């Protein structure tokens, strides 16, 4: 197997810098294959084209990554903050310089439209730039002493080795959001990217190496999730585990990590409601709900899953939303459509099940409603109206291009329905009356609320949810807290 696995048959051969296409894991500063030469194949979800084979490492290799991170921890944690900052900033600049290649790699393995992939590379880089600055700021804090002749201080110290498990839908941004915070805090990391999208993470490892991040500080291990991640949950040297993915897998990692009492940061599932009141500016409400629903082809934990519209404007909203949805383009990511392929057959099956269940219970199909002729992983952008409360789509995360619209009559009713879920990541509210905006925003049981807009995320804000949408926060200064311990020092100079 080649270190720079970009065979002529693979579309990845079109990447201008072939060294960004890596097929080996990155452990202790070395590109590492499986001792058995075992590999797994990665394909383009748009057409099934083979992209390359990636090393399938074992639990023993997973432990070696922790060995490398543990060995590098003391030196990295003692590195001057401004030196860590400089390396993160260089990593950020390298991402900017290689933006087109990184976006192309992402489109080919993940399927998202090219413009969205470029946007994600920018978003991912922002975390490195942000944490390059934050690396210089965790200072010793003086505290007024409660004891006579004693001096009191609080120190922020890096916790140790951090394990990062990232998803396929945002393969670059979820890695830099976690790694940027951990490395800035002085932790070393072991990362496991999704099997569907390993090339994006390995390209970032190549750029981290070019940025001068020392051997063992940043490690990427590819393979079967259970084989790689389970040893980390049981290894006491791994002091914090950060995971983005489904609530179901989050619960499993929670249980597995209990024995070693790790700090856990979990960004789990979402079931975002959109609430449109009659006084909303309707053009804006439709436009922003389109963004909330169709970004990443609906494969987004922030994606709108339930759209509640006040009855007096319900028909108007449905007509406008369905008409706008009907204009969406569907295609291969490199053609930059509005909607790309879904990630796998299970995702397509879920769209089908949710549509059939809702229709059987009385919902109306305003547009779409079936698989798309482009290929087995494409689904028509679908709008369902009059969706009954017992429909699966109102209880489960759809994670695809199907929108469910429901009328409501009162503020109290819609708040109850919006909160009636185990999830609490983000909610979208469209209204103009300031007192109503205040009341509903306070009443919504969600970690993030977007009012009259969709885009709210970014490096400076704390990303996370209530209830079973996760634990802790990522981004902002709060994003570093999980990677640090507070040491209290009480000193007498006598």
N, C-alpha and C positions, 0 to 999 in steps of 0.2 A: 504494500500500500504506500502511496506517495504522501509525503508530508504536505504537499500543496495539491490536494486532490481536485483538480479541475480538468477532467478529461474532455477531449474535443466533443464528445457526444452530449455532454452536460451543458445546459444553458448557462451554468455558472462560469463557463469558459469565457463568456462575454464580459465578465468583470475586468476592469482595466488593470487592476493590481492583483495578480493571481495569488500573491502571498496572503491576501485577506480570506481566501477560501481554504479553510483548514479542516482536516478530517480527523485529527488526533485530539485528545484531551490535552489540557495544559496544566501540569502538576509540577510544582517546585521549580518553575522556570524552564521546564522541558516539555516538548511536544511528545505525548505518550500514547502509544497504542496498546491494545489488549495483548497480553502475553500469548493468548491463543489465536491472535489475529481475528477475533470475532468482530463483526461489524453489523450495523443495521442500515437500511436504505432510507433515504429521504426523497420524497417526490413532490412535484408541483401539484397542489390541489386543483388547479385550473384544468389541467389536461393529463395528469398522471405521469408526466415525463420524469424520468429518473434524474435526480440532481447530483447524487453522490452517495457514497457509503461512509459512515462515520464510526469511529472506534466504539465498541460496546464493552466498556470496562466492567470490573467486578467489584464486589464488596471489599476485597483486599485492596484494590486500587483506591477505592473510596477512603479507606483508612489511611493509605499513603498520602492522600491529599491533606487529611487532617494532620498527619505527621509533619508535612511541609509547612502548613499554616502555623502549627504550634511552634515549630523551630524558628520561624520568621517573626513570631509575635513580639518578643521582647525588643528586638532591634527596631521593628517598625513602630511600636508604641513609644519608643524613646526618641524616634526621629523628630526633629524640630517641626512644629506645626507648619511653619512657612515652607519647609521642604516638602512635606506631604501636599500642601496646597499647590506648590509649583508643579508637581507630578500630575495631580488631578487636572490642573489647568491645561497642561500639555496634552493630556488624554482628550480633553474637550476639544482642543484645537485640531487634533488629528481626526476626530470625528467630523468636524466641519470640513476639513480638507478632503475627506473620503466620503462625503455625504452621498454622492450618486452611486458609488459602489455599494455602500451599506444599504441604501434604499433598494437597489436592484436585488441584492441577496435576500432581503426581507420579502419583497414581492414574490420572488420565485418560490420560496419555501413556505410562506404564510398565505399568499394569495391576495392581500389587500391592495387596493388601487395605488398606483405609483405616487400620486400626490399625497395620499395618507401616509405612505411609507416615508416619504421625505419629511412630512410633518413629524412623524414619530422620531426620526433621527434628530431633528432639531430639539424636540421635547426631551429626548434621552440625553442629549448633550447639555441641556440646561441644568440637569441635576448635577453633572460633574462640575460645571462652572459655579453653581450655587454652593456646593459643598467644598469647593476649593476655597471659598471665602470663609465658610463656617468652620473649616479646619483650624483657623487661627483664633477662634473666639471662645472655646470652652475654658474659661478662666477660673482660677481659685476665687472663691467667694468668701468674703469676710462676714462673720455673724457676730452681733452684739453678745458678749458673754453673759451667761447667767451665774457664773461662778467667780468668786473673788480671786484676783491675781491669775486668772486663766485667759488664755488667748484661744479663740475658736475659729476654725476654718473648715470649709467644705471643698473637697477636691473632686473633680470629674475625671475618672480614669477609664480607659478602654476595658471592656469586659473580657476580651479574649478572642477565640476563634468564633466566627459567625458563619452559619450555613444559610445559603440563599437558594431558594427553589423558585424558578420563574416559569411563567406560562407561555403558551404559543401565540396568544392574540396580540401581545405587546412584547416581543422577544428582546428588544433593545431597551426600551424605557423602563421596564420593570427591573432589569438588571442594573442599570445605572442608578435608579432611584434607591435601590438597596445598597449596592456596592459603594456608591458615592458617600452615603452617610456613614457606613461602617468604616471605610478607609479613612475618612476625615477624622473620625473619632479615635483612630489608632488601632482598630481591630484588623486582623487578617481574615480572609474569607475563603470559603469553598463554595462553589456555585454548581448547581445542576440545572441546565436548561431543558425545556421540553424536548422530547424525542422528535416532535414534528418540526421544530425550528432550531436545531442546534447550530447551524452555520452563522446565524447572527451573533450568538454569544461567543463563538470561537473567533469571529472577526474582531470583536471587541477585545478579546484576550490578546490578539496580535497587536492591536493598537496600544493596549496597556503595557505590553512589553516594550514597544517602541517609545512609550512615554517615560520609560525608566523605572516603572514600578518594580521593586526588587523581587527576586525569585522567592516563591512561597507565600507572598503577600496576597496574590490574586490567583486562584486556581479554578479551573473549569473542568468538570468531570461529566462525561457523556455516557449514556447507557440506559438500562431499564430503571425506572424510578424506584421500585422497591429494592433493587439490588444496591443502588447508590445511596439513597436517602435514609433508608431504615437504619443502617449503621451509624449515621450521624445523629439520629434521634436518641440512640443509646450510648453514645460516646460522651463521657463527662467533660472531655476537653472542649467540646462544642458548647459554648455557653449561651448562645442565642440562635434561634432559628426563625428566619423570615420567609414566609410563603405567600404566594399569590396564586389562587386557584379556586376550586369549588369548595363549598361548605362541607360536602361529604368527605373530601380528602383532608380538609382542615381538621375535622373531628378526629380522623385517624391519626394524624401527626400530633395532635394534642394529647391523645392517649399514649402514643409511643414515647413522647417526650416527658411524661410525668415522672418516670423513675429518676431522671437526672435533673429534674426541676429547672428546666431551661426558661429563659425569657423567650416569649413567643410574640412575634409580630405576624398577624394574619390578615390579609386582604382577601376576603372570601366572596361569596356570591352576592348578587344584587337582584332586586325586583322593582326597579324604579317606577314610581308613579309620575305621570304628568297630570297636573290639575289645571284646568282652564275655566276661569270664571267668566260670566257674561260681560263683565266690564273690561276684560282684557283687550288689548289692541290686537285684533284678530289676524291681521297680516303677519305681525311679529310672532304671534302664538303658533301659527301654522308653520312658519319658516323655522322657528327654533325647535319645534317638536319634530320636524323632519330631520334636523341635525341630531337630535337626541335619540331618534330611532334608528337611522340608517348608517351612522358612522360605523366603520369596521364591518360593514355588511350585517349589522346587528349583533356581532360577536364581541360585545363589550359589556363588562360588568356595570358600567354606567348607562347602558342602553335603556331607553324607555320601554317598559314591558306592558304597562297598563296606562291608558290615556282616558282620564275622566273629564268630561265636558259638561258644563251646566246646560240643562235641557233647553233653555230658550235660545241658545246658539249652537246646539248640538248638530242639527241638520246642516247648517252652514259650514261648521268646522269639518264635518265628515266629508262633505262634497269637495271642499278645498283640499283637504289632506289627501283624499283618494286621487283627485286630479293631478296633484303635484307628484304623488307616488307613481302614477302611471307614466310620468315623463322620465323617470329614472332609467339610466342605462345600465345594462348588465354585461359583464365581459371579463376577459383576462386582465389581471392586475396591471401588466405592462402597457395595456391600452388605456389605462386610467379611466375606468368606468366609474359610475356611482356605487355599484354593487359588484363585488367579486364573488368567488366561490366560497362555500363553507369549508371548514377544515377537514371534515371526515364524514363518512356515511352515517354515523350515529347522529350527527347534527342535522342532517337532512331528514332522517327518520323522525326526529323530534319535531321539526316543523310540520311534517305531514300529520303526526299524531295530534298536535295541538290544533291544527286547522280542522281536521276531521271531527275531533271531539267538540269543538266550539260550534261547528255547523250542525252537528247532530243535536245539540242542545238549543238551537234556535238562532245562532249568529248568522249575519249576512256577509257574504264575500263581496266587497266593493271593488276590489281589483286583485289580480294574482290568484293565489290559492292552490298552486300546483308546482311541480318540479319544472325547471327551465330546460329548454331544448339544448342549451349549450353543452351540457355534460352532466354526469351523475352527481356532482357536488354543487350544482347550481340550483337555487330556488327563486321563484318569481317573488319580487317584492309584493307583499300581501297585506291588505287592509281588511280587518273584520270589524263590523259594527254590531251594536246591540248584543254584545257578548254577555252571557248570563254569569252570575256571580259564582256558580259552581263549575265553570269551565276550567280545564287544566291550565290554560294559558294565564288565568288570573291567579293561579296558585303556585306555578312553577316558573323558573327562569327559562325563557325560550331560547335566548342566545342565538338569534338568527333573524332574518328579514320578514318577520310577521308582526304586525301591529294590531292591538286589540283596543277598540274604542267603546266606551261605556257612558251613558248619560247619568247625571246626578241632579238632585233637586235642592239640597241644603248643604251649607258649610259643614255642619256637624256630621252629616252622612258621609261626605267625601273624605273628611279627615279620618273617620272610623275605618272606612274601607281602605284608604291608603296605608294606614298603620296595621291593618289586619294581615300581617305576614311575619315570618321569622327573620326576614331581611330588613336592613336599615342602612343602606349605603348612601344613596342619593335620591332626592326628590326634586321635581321641577314644578314651579308654581307660576301661573300667569294670571295676573290681576293688577288693577291700578289703585284701588282704594287702600290708603296706607294702613288704616287700622286692621283691615282684613289681612293684608300681607303680614303684619306683625302677629296677629292671632294665629294664623295658619302656620306660619314659619315656626312659631314657638310650639305648636301642637304636634307638628310632624316629628315622628321618632326616627330621624335620619341623621347621620353624621355630617351630611352636606346638603344644603338646600340652595338651588339656583332659582332666582326670581327674575322672570322676564328675559331669561337668557339660557344658554346651554353650557357654554364653555366656562368652567370654573377651576379646572385643575392647573397645576403649574408647580415649579420647584419651591416657591416660597410658601405654599399653603399645606396644612396638615391633612393628608388624604386618609380617610378611613370611615368606618361605619359603626352603627349601633347593632345590638343584638347579635344574631349569627352571621352578620356580614363582616365580622372580624374582631381583632384585638389590636390595640395600639394605633399609631399613626405613622405614615410615611411622608417624606417631604417636610419642608420647613425645619426650624430648629428642633421641633418635637421629634422629627425623624431620626435624630441622633441619640435620643435618650435611651432607646433600647440597647444601644451599643456601648453604653457607659454605666459605670457604677458610681455612686456617691460615697466618698470616704470622708468621714467626720474626724477631724483632728482637734484635740483639746490639749493645749500646751502650757506648761508652767516654766518660766525662765529661771526660777530660783535654783 
